[in-house]
Each structure stands twice: as C-alpha cells, then as structure tokens.
Amino acid sequence: MNRIENYINIKKLFCFIFTWICFSCAQAQEKPVEPTEPPPVIEEQLENLTATNDDATTEDDSYLQELVHFIKEPLNLNYADEGLMQQLHILSPIQISNIISYRKLFGSFLNIYELQAVPGLDVMTLRRMKPYITVDQKVNVFYSLGQRFHGGNNTLLIRGTQVLEKSKGYLLDSSQAKNFYPGSPQKILVRYRYKFKNQLQFGFTAEKDAGEQFFKGAQKQGFDFYSAHLFVRDLGIIKALAIGDFTINLGQGLTQWGSLAFGKGAEILNIKRQSDVLRPYNSAGEIIFNRGVGITLQKNRWESTLFASYRKLDAGFNVDTLDLIDYVSSLQQSGYHRTNSEVASKGVQGQLTLGGNLKYTTERWHVGINGVHYQFDHRINKQDVLYNLFAISGKKIGNYSIDYSYTFKNAHFFGEAATDEDGDPAFINGLAISPDSRVDMSFLYRKISKGYQSLYSNAFTENTFPTNESGFYSGITITPISSLRIDGYADFYNFPWVKYRTDAPSSGSDYMLQLTYSPNRNVEIYARYRDETKPINYNPLGLPFNPVIDKPKQGFRTQFSYKINKTFTFRSRAELSWFDKRGDAPENGFLIYSDVIYKPLLKPLSGNIRLCYFETDGYNSRLYAFENDVLYSYSIPVFFGKGYRYYLNVNYDLTRKLSLWMRIAQSYYPGQKSIGSGLDVIKGNTKTELKMQAIYSF
C-alpha cells in the first residue's frame, strides 16, 4: 500500500471517530470549559526538553497541577508576589518587574484589560495568561494554621495504565531467564492532596510501575514508591515550611534545581531560572526531590532557607574482593524495580543532604548565598573510562555559590558564580533587555570547568548537567505588528574535555528562527526552522581511535491552530528533519498530524483525537510531538522508522465531584515484525496503550 492510500485510510478512521464524538456530545449535560492543557509555547518547551535529554521523563506533573489550580483559583495580580507570578512559567523577569512597578505606581488593576498598559506585555502574552489570572479587588486574607485545615479542596486521583500487547519480559519466568517481569503489566498511580488557597498543602502519592510486583514478592509493602508532604506558606515570619518531600531551587541551577526549568526555545526572554527556593513535591518521579525538613524565614528584605534530607537511592553496588571495600559504581535514574537486578539496586545508597540559602532583596536587585553538601553511605567509584576522569567520586560532594540580579529600567541582569568542594569554578551570567516596545533581546554566557560536578542541578546549558562547557547564547524577539512575532536565537558552545560518545574536545552551534502569526484569538500559525551541529564519535571503519566529526541536523516545522467555534478547535502540524544530509550516512524524517479538540460550553463530555503519520530513515532523524493526555499527564513519544500513531482522549464528568478520563493510543508500524528492544520487545507491528483515570474532589 502506498503512502497516499495509507493517508486515505487514516482520513476514514478520523471521520469515524470524529462522528462518534459529535454524536456522544450531542447527548451530554452541561459543564464549564477549562483549558487544562499547557499553553502551546510550554508544549514546545517540553518537546525541546525531551529532545535534548533522551532520559527526560514525564513523571513530574507539578506544573500541570499548578495550572489547574490557577484555573480554579486564578492568580490575583493585584497582590501576587514575584514567586507566585514565576509559577506560571509564562512571564519573563522584566515583565514581572514591570507588573510590580506599575502596581506600586498606579495602584491596583481595575480590570484585566488594564494590563495592556504595562510595558513589555504584548497581546500574545496576555492571551496565554488570561485563563490563569484575575485582578480581584479583594484583599488577600492570611488565615491561622488551624483555620487552613477546613474549607480547602480535597482531591483523590486514581490512574491505571497498561500496554495491551505483552512484551518479552512478561512471557518469561524464572525457569527461562534470570531477568524478567514478575509483576502485572499495569502501572498504577494513587494520589491524595488537600490544598487551601496557596497557604496550606498536604497529601501522599503511591505508584507502581508496569512489571513491578504488588503486595507480593519484592514489593510486599504494596506500591513500589511512596511519597508524602506537608507544606505551609505565610505563617508569620515563616514564608514556607516543608515536612516530607520537597524540592529546592537555588540560583541559576548550578548547585541544585528540582522544579521545572526550560532551555532554548521561542520564549527568548525566559532564559532565567525562576522559582521560590522551597517548593512542595507530590509527583511520581522517584529521583529529583528531597525528603526531610525545609524552612524559609523572611524578615523585611532578608530571606533565609535551611533544609535537611535523607534518602535511599538506587545504585549499582559492588564489592572489591581484593581490598574488601564496598562501593557504588553508578546512581540509577530509572526508578524501575521490576527485574532481579533492578530490585537488587533499590535503596542501596544512603544520601544525607544539608543546605541553605541566604538572600537580600530590594526592588531593583538581590544577592544570595547558596550551599549544598551531600554525604553518602558508600563510596562512589565510577567506571574507569576517560570521560569519567572528573566524575563524582568519594563519599561526599558539596556545591557553593553566589547568585545575583539587577534590574534597571528595561534591562535585567542576573547570574550565578559557583564552585564545588575541589574548587572547580562555574559561572552563568545573563542579560534580558527590551530596548523598544516591539523588541526584546537576551544574552547568556556560561563557563563551567571540566572538573565541576553537582547533583540534581539544572542550569541553562547544552549538556544535560552543568559541567565541561562554555558557550554564548543570544536571542531576539521582534513584534512589528500585534499579530506577528519573530523569534530567533543563536547559541555557540564548546566542550573542553571528552564526553560520552565524544572522545575529544569539541564544539557545536544551534540556530533557530520562528515566525508566529495570530490575527485574532481563534487563529495561530507558526513556522520554525532550526539548524544544529553537534560533534560525535564516527568510526565506521573500526579505527584504533574514534574520530570526532560534526553531525549537522536541520528541522522545519509549521503548525496551524484554528478555533472553529466555542466547541471545536482544529490543529495540524507538519515537520521535516535532515540529519547529516551531505555526510556518509544521511537521514531524513517526516511527520504530519491533525487534531480535533472538542470542548463544549457547559457540557460534561469533552475529548480530542489525533491522527499522525511519520517516516524517518533512522533514529538520528527522529522527531518528537507533544500529546494531550488525561488530566495532570502528558506524553512526548519519539518517532522514528515508518508508521502511524493515533489516540483518543475522552473526559466525562459524572457529577460535580467525580470526573472520569480515558485515553487509548496506538502506534502501528506496517511491515515490522517487532517493536522495542530487550525485555520490552513486542512481537508484531502494533503497540496499544490504555489509560483510565478517576478524580474525586470533595
């Protein structure tokens, strides 16, 4: 069957599902519409984050929880401080500063449309903000701790996910293999949360991954992962108090950063890491968080945070039979405990973390001092290869830094200077400036020595972790008319020491240009071109030493979104990629999809569908696309090879308190005999995922 015939069959399926949804919705009852998906610009950033770091997971849904919270209790810009506005991940530092300055100069906003008078707030930004903000004239009330335990919102979420086809790991047993999946193929998540405004939050999370046992075998305690937290804000001198699980965000991510943080993208001004130092944690990710106690105290312009944490980490544990020394060869990041080897690595490394922050803030500038110290139960000795020469080793590690910022009119300067316990330096300095009402510019320079090492850090770098890198980034946004926006950036970087799969010092570059046209609130069209050149080992002839050569990759994307009426939205994307097109092994990639989103006013049933076709010559020309999912979840699969992917999401509110979600997604690879690798190999050419979710609010 040729490509045209395949496309016709997809259109037939599309029409069938579309008709079914329309028929079902015609019989539904009323409910309000809630834009619970992240703004399109955030979807792009999440795609970029996944593409940059292939190990990135979608377990941390804190940001999606915040968006839904702001829909139910909009952020009041007449009283919100800098930290609350940063949680939107929509506003730049200059925009936040301008809102606060405007508020001090002219008093409270009378209505949302007055925000158009704030310098730096363009029409597109205001449209993204609108679902999540208000300018209510009511004064914020600070309740006593006892009052906060009554009148808040209780939410219980239960989610089950399963791949319907059985992979190799479920077809084996102990008589056939040492490693197999003894547990059921369902992934189960249970989460309870109580939230009173923005002043009190507590709850617990329990999760079992697919293949893990449940109340038997290695998991007699039930779920594989448990998390609990209590978080209080604005209690006298106590700005924030965390007991249980929490995240810490320091400086510009050189020392520790546990919350969502983006890299390069179309939001040119959002190159700065922005967040409160202490944040609650109630996601299902098992890696980047602290477990213990944290407190932030604030008095006038001074703010201080102290925290202590002790956790058991997954690690590869080894015994040196010659010297009789126990050591850890690697810290595991997957969070899976299915096979015998994965279960054996669970919680074998103890980690004590102590740290803090002291900050002084004025209206224009701030300076902070940060420190984090880790102590391990077992010594870390990584594999003896060249790229691990400066890797973390021993039983302790520490990171210390000074971070700073200064705002002068329409310019915002920020940075962080850090060092580790061995004295290896790391620097990040940035400038965001708006020289004209229609022009925004940003610049960022980083220089991080090859010996600098840190845990749970997330800075604005090309590398996944801030080490062994120097580079200069510059970006510009031009808005010649209110309906047209032009974004572009250039980033040049080099790595002074060898890396994994790069056996020599190297350098690279990254360019992006994007045009966004939005003539009204119902239509948005954007086109993006990106050109990136990265060095990598290339040794097809099997030479004694791996030559390192540049491998360029170009990509072009165009996306169209049209809100047909108050009920239906249509969205479509086409994307091309070219990898090393003039090299010895060039690859091309292509992806196209169409969405129909159904969200009627005052109806209990809503949903969306997607049909996608992709074709690439290999993994190097792979593509990524954000997918809508059940509430508080999202998917960003990687597309390579040739195939189709389609999914259907349905949401039905049985009552005002009980809501149900269902998602079914399938990938189809014509002519392919198997999908996946290792224990995840599925015989056949289809992979189908079913997800069910219920949320009870009371």
Buried (B, 14 or more C-beta within 10 A) or exposed (E): EEEEEBEEEBEEEBEEBBEBBEEBBEEBEEBEBBEBBBBBBBBBBBBBBBBBBEEBBBBBBBBBBBBBBBBEBBBBBBBBEBBBBBBBBBBBBBBBBBBBBBBEEEEBBEEBEBBEEBBBBBBBBBBBBBBBBBBBEEEEEEBEEEEBEEEBBEBBBBBBBBBEBEBBBBBBEEEEBEBBBBBBBBBBBBBBBBBBBBBBBBBBBBBBBBBBBBEEEBBEEBBBBEBBBBBBBBBEEBBBBBBBBBBBBBBBBBBBBBBBBBBBBBBBBBBBBBBBBBBBBBBBBBBBBBBBBBBBBBEEEEBBBBBBBBBEBBBBBBEEEEEEEEBBEBBBEBBBBBBBEBBEBBEBBBBBBBBBBBBBBEEEBBBBBBBBBBBBBBBBBBEEEEBBEBBBBEEEBBBBBBBBBBBEEBBBBBBBBBBBBEEBBBBBBBBBBBEEEBBBBBBBBBBBBBBBBBBBBBBBBBBEBBBBBBBEBBBBBBBEEEBBBBBBBBBBBBBBBBBEEBBBBBBBBBBBBBBBBBEEEEEBBBBBBBBBBBBBBBEEEEEEEBEBBBBBBBBBBBBBBEBEEEBBBEBBBBBBBBBBEEEEEBBBBBBBBBBBBBBBEEBBBBBBBBBBBBBBBBEBBBBBBBBBBBBBBBBBBBBBBBBBBBBBBBBBBEEEEBBBBBBBBBBBBEEEEEBBEEBBEBEEBBBBBBBBBBBBBE
